[in-house]
Amino acid sequence: MKISSFISIICFFIFVTISAQEGARFKENKKIFLHGNSVLIGNNILGHHPTKPLMNTKISNDEVNMKYIDVDSDPSTFSSSQANISNLKNGARIAHAELYWYGLYPYKTSALRESRNKLVHVGKGQRDTIVNSIKFKTPNGTYEDVVGEVVFDSYSSNLFIENSPYVCYADVTETIQNLASRNGTYTAANIKATEGKILGGGSAGWLLYIVYEDENESPKYFTTYNGLAEVSNNAVTISFKNFKSKEEGDFKTTIALAAMEGDRNIKSDQVSILNKKKRRFEALSTPMRDKKNFFNSSITLGSENSSKRNPASKNTLGFDLLKMEIPNPKNNLLNNSTTEVKLKFETKKDRYYMFFAAFETEINKEYLEEKTREAQDDESTIAFTPETPSANSETTSLNDKAEIEAPNEPIELSEEELLLRTLNIESVNIPGLVSGYYLITNVFAELDNAKSWSKYLAEKGYTPKTYINPANNWYYIYIAKNKSILPIYDKWQKTKDLEYFNKIWILKINL
């Protein structure tokens, strides 16, 4: 059977060098090889008015008394904004879909007040510690609750305390795959952020990135990653590896980026790409993004503003979202058979937080087939083909092949396999959560109790995180997670005898 594409799950072949202050180290989230393309949409969710777009491009986000945008006329939501997809083929197979949301959220509200002849920012109301639960609506659908992974929330740390950024992520691949029509209006709601004025200016928004399979498209390599790093006085350099671009002829390379708190009127921020021939970084730009003011509070696709949004503001007040092709005439910037691309993010006056990036480049058909063959022998990959109705049936055939080719001599089990055979770990499925082993400290039916416990753990020096189990709507507080059982088991051994952890346990989620 010919296999035309595959997806790798959470592999770490992307190398990230961060000289700036990190909130969460960037990590590769998905790696995909297939015939296909991608779609990117999103919108901000804090603005100057609940429904009206902001077209004045001279206003910075720290000048605006921020209000929640709320365009859906639904009393069950306090914030909502929309974006449209119009060019996704309904017959195309959805390979992967990622939903992100973020906010600057130190308090519920904040205002400028005069104190001793100076203006100071005064926050009011303790912000909600649960930021990973929102509502999401697809075309012709109704709101569904999405509980995502907290990539980073500075509120429980001593980083970025003046504006407390957070970033959340959810895998919504299955949701998009099950849609009768993928084109239409997508709405994200109940994303939390501080209303009013905070130091540096408020900001909040969301994005949806979809990779789809289409045999009429060229073979491509896709990778996405997430995290949170402050770009200020020091640069952030990212190296994309583990691919090989087309060996002959022209080829297209595309990047997608998202950042928060890039001020339109503060210049000097840049995104540069390494020109290996000249051994220097060269600044990128588009007609909508100046090379010396790249992050300028806008949502752009190529050379145009993305206008299929509600509200369709030209000034998105600190939220930057873009997809652009890297200019490469006559391959003078990126060579054929390129195996590494470096991007550098920097600024001299502004400050912004990077939290999402995607990289795409055209590859040879033979290279795609090579990667597909590798996938057949790699248990960490999912392979599928247009002739196969589901990934499950393909997985079965791969397992059958493994049994046929297995040697007759005894199989030596790894340390992890031996440990898993001795442990009786409960397994559950939680939509939207990253798969792995979670170290659960407690469960609460009431939000206030969950908040109190999380605060107590933070005082003990832990970084507690929370997810909501949609089966019972209870709050699960965990202090560690990993794809491997070994580090979680080690942490469990070190904490299980502590007085306040008398009920700590390991839970296997989405594995």
C-alpha positions as CSV (number, residue, x, y, z in Angstrom):
1,M,0.0,0.0,0.0
2,K,1.4,3.4,-0.9
3,I,1.5,5.9,2.0
4,S,1.6,9.5,0.9
5,S,2.0,11.4,4.1
6,F,2.6,11.1,7.9
7,I,2.6,13.1,11.1
8,S,5.2,12.9,13.8
9,I,4.0,13.4,17.4
10,I,5.9,15.7,19.7
11,C,9.5,15.1,18.4
12,F,12.2,17.5,19.4
13,F,14.3,18.1,16.3
14,I,13.9,21.8,16.4
15,F,16.7,23.7,18.1
16,V,15.9,26.9,19.9
17,T,18.5,29.3,21.3
18,I,16.9,31.9,23.6
19,S,19.0,34.7,25.0
20,A,16.0,36.6,26.3
21,Q,14.0,35.9,29.4
22,E,12.1,32.7,29.1
23,G,8.7,32.0,30.4
24,A,8.4,28.5,28.8
25,R,11.1,27.0,26.6
26,F,10.0,26.7,23.0
27,K,9.4,23.1,22.0
28,E,8.3,21.4,18.8
29,N,4.6,20.6,18.9
30,K,4.1,18.9,15.5
31,K,6.1,17.7,12.5
32,I,4.3,16.8,9.3
33,F,5.3,15.6,5.8
34,L,2.6,15.6,3.2
35,H,1.2,16.9,-0.1
36,G,-0.8,19.8,1.2
37,N,-1.0,23.3,2.6
38,S,-2.0,25.3,5.6
39,V,-4.6,27.9,6.8
40,L,-4.1,30.5,9.5
41,I,-6.8,32.7,11.0
42,G,-7.3,34.6,14.3
43,N,-8.3,37.8,16.0
44,N,-7.8,40.0,19.0
45,I,-10.3,40.0,21.9
46,L,-9.4,43.2,23.7
47,G,-10.2,46.6,22.0
48,H,-11.4,50.1,22.3
49,H,-15.0,49.1,21.8
50,P,-17.0,45.8,22.2
51,T,-18.0,45.6,18.5
52,K,-16.5,48.4,16.5
53,P,-13.2,47.9,14.6
54,L,-10.3,50.1,15.3
55,M,-9.0,51.6,12.1
56,N,-6.7,54.3,13.6
57,T,-3.2,52.9,13.2
58,K,-1.5,55.6,15.2
59,I,-2.9,54.5,18.6
60,S,-0.7,52.3,20.8
61,N,-2.3,49.7,23.0
62,D,-1.1,51.4,26.2
63,E,-3.2,54.5,25.2
64,V,-6.4,52.5,25.1
65,N,-8.8,51.8,28.0
66,M,-9.2,48.2,27.1
67,K,-12.7,46.6,26.9
68,Y,-13.6,43.0,26.0
69,I,-14.6,42.6,22.4
70,D,-17.9,40.7,22.3
71,V,-19.5,40.3,18.9
72,D,-21.6,37.2,19.2
73,S,-24.8,38.6,21.0
74,D,-24.7,35.6,23.3
75,P,-25.4,36.3,27.0
76,S,-23.3,33.2,28.0
77,T,-20.1,34.9,26.8
78,F,-18.3,38.0,28.1
79,S,-15.7,38.1,25.3
80,S,-15.8,36.9,21.7
81,S,-14.3,37.6,18.3
82,Q,-14.5,35.9,14.9
83,A,-12.4,35.0,11.8
84,N,-13.4,33.4,8.6
85,I,-12.0,30.6,6.4
86,S,-13.1,30.7,2.8
87,N,-10.4,28.8,0.8
88,L,-10.2,25.3,2.5
89,K,-11.4,22.5,0.3
90,N,-14.2,20.5,2.0
91,G,-12.8,17.3,0.6
92,A,-9.3,17.9,1.9
93,R,-8.2,15.7,4.7
94,I,-7.3,17.6,7.9
95,A,-3.9,16.5,9.1
96,H,-3.6,18.7,12.1
97,A,-5.3,21.8,13.7
98,E,-3.9,23.9,16.6
99,L,-5.9,26.4,18.6
100,Y,-4.1,29.0,20.8
101,W,-5.3,31.8,23.0
102,Y,-3.5,34.3,25.2
103,G,-3.8,37.4,27.3
104,L,-2.0,39.9,29.5
105,Y,-3.8,39.3,32.8
106,P,-2.3,40.6,36.1
107,Y,-5.8,41.7,37.5
108,K,-9.4,41.7,36.5
109,T,-9.2,45.5,35.8
110,S,-6.6,48.2,36.0
111,A,-6.6,51.9,35.7
112,L,-4.2,54.9,35.8
113,R,-4.4,56.9,39.0
114,E,-2.6,60.0,40.2
115,S,-0.4,59.4,43.3
116,R,2.0,62.0,44.6
117,N,1.8,63.9,41.3
118,K,2.6,60.8,39.3
119,L,0.4,58.5,37.3
120,V,0.5,54.9,38.4
121,H,-1.3,51.8,37.3
122,V,-3.6,50.4,40.0
123,G,-5.0,46.9,39.6
124,K,-8.3,45.8,41.0
125,G,-9.8,42.3,41.6
126,Q,-7.9,39.1,41.8
127,R,-7.7,37.5,38.3
128,D,-9.0,34.0,37.7
129,T,-6.3,31.4,37.9
130,I,-8.2,29.2,35.4
131,V,-7.3,30.5,32.0
132,N,-7.3,27.3,29.9
133,S,-11.0,26.9,29.5
134,I,-12.8,28.8,26.7
135,K,-15.7,28.4,24.3
136,F,-15.1,27.7,20.6
137,K,-17.7,27.7,17.8
138,T,-17.2,26.3,14.3
139,P,-19.1,27.2,11.1
140,N,-22.9,26.4,11.5
141,G,-22.2,25.0,14.9
142,T,-22.8,25.9,18.6
143,Y,-20.4,26.7,21.3
144,E,-18.3,23.9,22.7
145,D,-16.2,24.0,25.8
146,V,-12.5,23.6,25.0
147,V,-10.1,22.9,27.9
148,G,-6.5,23.4,26.7
149,E,-3.0,23.0,28.0
150,V,-1.5,25.9,29.8
151,V,1.8,26.5,27.9
152,F,2.8,29.2,30.3
153,D,1.1,31.4,32.9
154,S,3.3,33.9,34.6
155,Y,0.8,34.6,37.3
156,S,2.1,31.8,39.5
157,S,5.8,32.8,38.9
158,N,8.0,35.8,39.5
159,L,8.4,36.5,35.8
160,F,6.7,39.4,33.9
161,I,4.7,40.4,37.0
162,E,3.8,43.8,35.6
163,N,1.6,42.3,32.8
164,S,1.4,38.5,33.6
165,P,1.1,37.0,30.1
166,Y,-0.4,33.5,29.7
167,V,-0.6,31.2,26.6
168,C,-2.9,28.2,26.2
169,Y,-3.0,25.5,23.5
170,A,-5.5,22.9,22.4
171,D,-5.3,20.2,19.7
172,V,-8.6,20.6,17.8
173,T,-7.8,18.3,14.9
174,E,-10.7,15.9,15.5
175,T,-13.1,18.8,15.8
176,I,-12.2,20.2,12.4
177,Q,-12.0,16.8,10.8
178,N,-15.7,16.1,11.8
179,L,-17.1,19.3,10.2
180,A,-19.4,18.9,7.3
181,S,-18.1,22.3,6.0
182,R,-14.8,23.8,7.1
183,N,-15.4,27.1,5.4
184,G,-17.2,29.8,7.3
185,T,-17.0,31.7,10.6
186,Y,-15.0,30.5,13.6
187,T,-15.6,32.2,17.0
188,A,-13.5,32.0,20.2
189,A,-15.1,33.3,23.4
190,N,-14.5,33.8,27.1
191,I,-10.8,34.4,26.7
192,K,-9.6,36.3,29.8
193,A,-7.5,39.4,30.1
194,T,-7.2,42.6,32.1
195,E,-9.7,45.3,31.1
196,G,-8.6,49.0,31.5
197,K,-4.9,50.0,31.4
198,I,-1.9,48.1,32.4
199,L,1.8,48.9,32.2
200,G,2.9,48.5,28.6
201,G,-0.7,48.2,27.4
202,G,-3.2,45.3,27.4
203,S,-3.5,42.6,24.8
204,A,-5.4,39.3,24.1
205,G,-6.4,37.2,21.2
206,W,-6.5,33.7,19.5
207,L,-5.4,31.8,16.5
208,L,-6.2,28.7,14.6
209,Y,-3.6,27.0,12.4
210,I,-4.7,24.1,10.1
211,V,-2.6,21.8,8.0
212,Y,-4.5,19.8,5.4
213,E,-3.7,17.2,2.8
214,D,-4.3,17.8,-0.9
215,E,-2.6,15.6,-3.6
216,N,-2.8,18.5,-6.0
217,E,-0.4,20.4,-3.8
218,S,3.4,20.0,-3.8
219,P,5.1,17.8,-1.1
220,K,5.9,19.9,1.9
221,Y,7.4,19.8,5.4
222,F,5.5,21.5,8.2
223,T,6.5,22.1,11.8
224,T,5.0,24.1,14.7
225,Y,6.2,25.0,18.1
226,N,5.1,27.0,21.1
227,G,6.4,28.5,24.3
228,L,6.8,32.0,25.6
229,A,9.9,34.2,25.5
230,E,10.3,37.9,26.0
231,V,12.2,39.7,23.2
232,S,13.6,42.9,24.5
233,N,17.3,43.8,24.8
234,N,18.4,40.3,23.9
235,A,17.7,38.4,20.7
236,V,15.8,35.1,20.2
237,T,17.3,32.8,17.6
238,I,15.5,29.7,16.3
239,S,16.9,27.0,14.1
240,F,14.6,24.7,12.1
241,K,16.2,21.4,11.2
242,N,15.4,17.7,10.3
243,F,14.2,18.5,6.7
244,K,15.6,18.9,3.3
245,S,14.2,21.4,0.8
246,K,13.8,20.6,-2.9
247,E,17.0,19.5,-4.6
248,E,16.4,21.3,-7.9
249,G,14.6,24.4,-9.1
250,D,12.7,27.1,-7.2
251,F,10.9,26.2,-4.0
252,K,8.6,28.1,-1.6
253,T,9.2,28.5,2.1
254,T,6.6,30.0,4.4
255,I,6.5,31.1,8.1
256,A,3.6,31.8,10.4
257,L,4.2,33.8,13.6
258,A,2.3,35.1,16.6
259,A,3.4,37.5,19.2
260,M,1.8,39.8,21.9
261,E,2.5,43.3,22.9
262,G,4.2,44.6,19.8
263,D,3.5,48.3,19.7
264,R,2.8,49.9,16.4
265,N,4.4,53.2,17.2
266,I,7.6,51.8,18.8
267,K,10.0,50.9,16.0
268,S,13.2,48.8,15.8
269,D,11.8,45.3,16.2
270,Q,13.0,42.9,13.4
271,V,12.7,39.3,12.2
272,S,15.8,38.3,10.2
273,I,16.8,35.1,8.4
274,L,20.4,33.8,8.1
275,N,21.9,34.1,4.6
276,K,24.5,31.3,4.7
277,K,26.1,32.5,1.5
278,K,26.8,35.9,2.9
279,R,27.1,34.7,6.5
280,R,24.8,37.3,7.9
281,F,21.2,37.8,9.0
282,E,18.9,39.7,6.6
283,A,15.8,41.5,7.8
284,L,12.4,40.2,6.5
285,S,9.6,42.5,5.5
286,T,6.3,42.6,3.6
287,P,4.3,45.6,2.2
288,M,2.4,45.6,5.6
289,R,5.4,45.0,7.8
290,D,8.4,47.3,7.7
291,K,11.8,45.6,8.3
292,K,12.4,48.0,11.2
293,N,8.9,47.7,12.7
294,F,7.9,44.1,11.9
295,F,5.6,43.6,14.8
296,N,3.1,46.5,14.4
297,S,-0.2,45.3,15.9
298,S,-1.7,43.8,12.8
299,I,-3.0,40.5,11.3
300,T,-1.6,39.9,7.9
301,L,-1.6,37.2,5.2
302,G,1.2,37.8,2.7
303,S,1.1,41.4,1.5
304,E,-2.4,42.1,2.8
305,N,-4.3,42.8,6.0
306,S,-6.6,39.9,6.9
307,S,-10.0,41.5,6.6
308,K,-12.3,38.4,7.0
309,R,-12.7,39.0,10.7
310,N,-15.2,40.5,13.1
311,P,-14.2,43.1,14.2
312,A,-11.8,43.6,11.2
313,S,-9.5,46.1,13.0
314,K,-6.4,47.4,11.2
315,N,-4.9,48.1,14.6
316,T,-5.1,44.9,16.7
317,L,-3.6,46.6,19.8
318,G,-0.6,44.4,20.6
319,F,-1.6,41.2,18.8
320,D,0.5,40.3,15.8
321,L,-0.4,37.3,13.6
322,L,1.1,36.7,10.2
323,K,1.8,34.2,7.5
324,M,4.3,35.1,4.8
325,E,6.5,33.6,2.1
326,I,10.2,34.1,2.6
327,P,11.5,35.9,-0.6
328,N,14.0,33.6,-2.4
329,P,14.4,34.7,-6.0
330,K,16.8,32.4,-7.9
331,N,17.4,30.7,-4.5
332,N,19.8,33.5,-3.5
333,L,18.8,33.2,0.1
334,L,18.0,29.6,0.7
335,N,19.8,26.9,-1.4
336,N,18.4,23.7,-2.9
337,S,18.7,20.9,-0.4
338,T,18.7,23.3,2.5
339,T,18.6,21.4,5.8
340,E,18.5,24.2,8.3
341,V,16.9,27.7,8.5
342,K,17.7,30.2,11.2
343,L,15.4,33.1,12.2
344,K,16.4,35.8,14.7
345,F,13.9,38.0,16.6
346,E,15.2,41.2,18.2
347,T,14.3,44.8,19.2
348,K,16.1,47.8,20.6
349,K,13.2,49.8,22.0
350,D,10.1,47.7,22.0
351,R,9.3,44.6,23.9
352,Y,7.1,41.6,22.7
353,Y,6.5,38.0,23.7
354,M,6.9,35.3,21.1
355,F,4.5,32.3,21.6
356,F,3.9,30.5,18.3
357,A,5.7,29.8,15.1
358,A,5.2,27.5,12.1
359,F,7.6,26.7,9.3
360,E,6.7,25.2,5.9
361,T,8.9,24.4,2.9
362,E,8.6,22.4,-0.3
363,I,10.4,19.1,-0.5
364,N,11.2,16.4,-3.1
365,K,8.6,13.7,-3.6
366,E,11.4,11.1,-3.1
367,Y,12.2,12.7,0.3
368,L,8.5,12.5,1.3
369,E,8.5,8.8,0.4
370,E,11.7,8.3,2.4
371,K,10.2,9.9,5.4
372,T,7.0,7.8,5.0
373,R,9.0,4.6,4.9
374,E,10.7,5.7,8.1
375,A,7.3,6.3,9.6
376,Q,6.3,2.7,9.0
377,D,8.9,1.5,11.5
378,D,8.5,4.3,14.0
379,E,5.9,3.8,16.7
380,S,5.9,7.6,17.4
381,T,4.3,8.4,14.1
382,I,0.8,8.2,12.6
383,A,0.7,7.3,8.9
384,F,-2.3,7.6,6.7
385,T,-3.2,7.5,3.0
386,P,-6.1,8.6,0.9
387,E,-7.0,4.9,0.3
388,T,-7.3,4.3,4.1
389,P,-10.5,5.5,5.8
390,S,-8.9,5.9,9.2
391,A,-5.6,6.1,11.0
392,N,-6.7,3.2,13.2
393,S,-6.7,0.7,10.4
394,E,-3.3,1.8,9.3
395,T,-1.9,1.5,12.8
396,T,-3.2,-2.1,12.9
397,S,-1.4,-3.0,9.7
398,L,1.8,-1.6,11.0
399,N,1.5,-3.6,14.2
400,D,0.8,-6.8,12.2
401,K,3.9,-6.2,10.2
402,A,5.9,-5.8,13.4
403,E,4.6,-9.1,14.6
404,I,5.6,-10.9,11.4
405,E,9.1,-9.5,11.3
406,A,9.7,-10.0,15.1
407,P,12.7,-12.2,15.9
408,N,12.3,-15.4,17.8
409,E,14.9,-14.5,20.4
410,P,13.8,-13.0,23.7
411,I,12.8,-9.3,23.7
412,E,14.7,-7.1,26.0
413,L,12.4,-4.6,27.7
414,S,13.4,-1.0,28.3
415,E,13.4,0.5,31.8
416,E,10.2,2.4,31.0
417,E,8.5,-0.8,29.6
418,L,9.4,-2.7,32.8
419,L,8.1,0.1,35.0
420,L,4.8,0.3,33.1
421,R,4.2,-3.4,33.5
422,T,4.5,-3.2,37.2
423,L,2.3,-0.1,37.7
424,N,-1.5,0.0,37.5
425,I,-2.1,3.4,36.1
426,E,-5.6,4.6,35.3
427,S,-6.0,5.8,31.7
428,V,-8.5,8.5,30.6
429,N,-9.2,10.7,27.6
430,I,-9.5,14.4,28.1
431,P,-10.2,16.4,24.8
432,G,-7.7,19.2,24.2
433,L,-5.0,18.0,26.6
434,V,-1.5,17.0,25.5
435,S,-1.1,13.3,25.9
436,G,1.2,12.1,28.6
437,Y,1.5,11.0,32.3
438,Y,0.2,13.6,34.7
439,L,1.1,13.9,38.4
440,I,-2.3,14.8,40.0
441,T,-2.2,16.3,43.5
442,N,-5.9,16.9,44.2
443,V,-9.4,17.1,42.6
444,F,-12.1,19.7,43.5
445,A,-15.7,20.1,42.5
446,E,-15.6,23.8,43.5
447,L,-13.5,26.4,41.8
448,D,-12.7,28.4,45.0
449,N,-11.3,25.2,46.6
450,A,-9.2,24.5,43.5
451,K,-7.8,28.1,43.6
452,S,-7.0,27.8,47.3
453,W,-5.1,24.6,46.8
454,S,-3.2,26.0,43.8
455,K,-2.2,29.0,45.9
456,Y,-1.0,26.7,48.7
457,L,1.1,24.7,46.3
458,A,2.6,27.9,44.8
459,E,3.6,29.0,48.3
460,K,5.3,25.6,48.7
461,G,7.4,26.3,45.6
462,Y,5.5,24.3,43.0
463,T,4.0,25.4,39.7
464,P,0.5,24.0,39.8
465,K,-1.6,23.7,36.7
466,T,-5.3,22.9,36.3
467,Y,-7.5,21.2,33.8
468,I,-11.2,20.6,33.8
469,N,-12.5,17.0,33.2
470,P,-15.6,17.5,30.9
471,A,-17.0,14.2,32.2
472,N,-17.6,15.6,35.7
473,N,-16.6,19.3,35.4
474,W,-14.2,18.8,38.3
475,Y,-10.9,20.7,38.6
476,Y,-7.8,18.5,38.5
477,I,-4.6,20.1,39.9
478,Y,-1.3,18.7,38.7
479,I,2.4,19.7,39.2
480,A,4.1,17.7,36.4
481,K,3.5,16.0,33.1
482,N,5.7,14.2,30.6
483,K,5.4,11.8,27.6
484,S,7.6,9.4,29.5
485,I,6.6,7.7,32.8
486,L,10.1,7.8,34.2
487,P,10.4,11.4,35.3
488,I,6.8,11.4,36.6
489,Y,7.4,8.3,38.6
490,D,10.6,9.7,40.0
491,K,8.8,12.9,41.1
492,W,5.9,10.8,42.6
493,Q,8.5,8.8,44.6
494,K,9.9,12.0,46.0
495,T,6.6,13.6,46.9
496,K,4.2,10.8,47.8
497,D,5.3,10.7,51.5
498,L,4.9,14.4,52.1
499,E,2.1,15.1,54.5
500,Y,0.2,17.4,52.2
501,F,0.5,15.0,49.3
502,N,-1.0,11.9,50.9
503,K,-3.2,11.3,47.9
504,I,-0.9,12.2,45.0
505,W,-1.2,9.9,42.0
506,I,-0.2,9.3,38.4
507,L,-2.8,9.5,35.6
508,K,-2.3,8.5,32.0
509,I,-4.1,10.9,29.7
510,N,-4.8,10.5,26.0
511,L,-2.3,7.7,25.6
